[in-house]
Amino acid sequence: MTTTAHDTGIVSRPRPVERLVAGQATSDGAGVKLTRVLTQPLQRRLDPFLMLDAFGTDNPDDYIGGFPDHPHRGFETVTYMIDGRMRHRDSAGHEGLLQNGGVQWMTAGRGIVHSELPEQEGGRMEGFQLWLNLAAKDKMTTPWYRDIQSAEIPQFTTPDGVTVRVIAGASHGVAGAVQREITEPLYLDLHFPPGARFEQPLPAAHNAFVYVYRGSLEIAGTAVPRERMAILSNTGGGDGAVLHADAPARALLIAGRPLKEPIAQYGPFVMNTQEELFQTVRDFQSGRFTAA
Ligand code: CO
């Protein structure tokens, strides 16, 4: 699929970079090493997104423990696997293998217990996990889950040669694999050849960021090195993102409409109030997450 909109320019006032974020090295699950790119202090700024973890290693010691059984309530997890294989099982009876270029979209809703365990003892494991908040009225919705194989992710190439994988939302007229009404998430994986430029219109009120995971990019005059998140400014009347690569590069472009609701987090539970978190812990301890 091709588009000509790109040739004429569809973004007239590119959103500048507000700041660059390096993320924090940490570990989660059973000792999986990762970089928490979107950390808790950025949850309000990047509402409706609550977390972005990046993992990428050739050393099995960094991932072999995986993420044994653990609960979630109140939001959605979106796992995008660049390289490697992870087996998912959850208390709602879902099971799937997430691998090379595939996405797993899980709505925890009122509660789920799941495990994510590597199905390999060697080789590279690389990918991302994004947490997308649910509106207060949807936090106790029925858990939902979908495995999206790599070939099922809509993809197109711009005249500049940028390959665009549309995981959520829509880009240049191509609808992504998943749509969400309230937060309207846009989740693109962009692969740039040398000298390529990519434009993406964005509603001014939507929070947006870019994470570069290969090479480097230039965004509205700011150089964005590898393994940095660039938060795009919402002020100044910008109408979208313009990304340019001098050399081969790959990056995620993520945007969404903020919920503007209170955020109360206790580990894997994200609700609106402390009282709802206490109730969540009581529900979990009394086994309500695993009941059929
Ligand atoms: Co999880």
Residues whose N, C-alpha, C, O or C-beta is under 5 A from the ligand:
A	BS01	CO	none
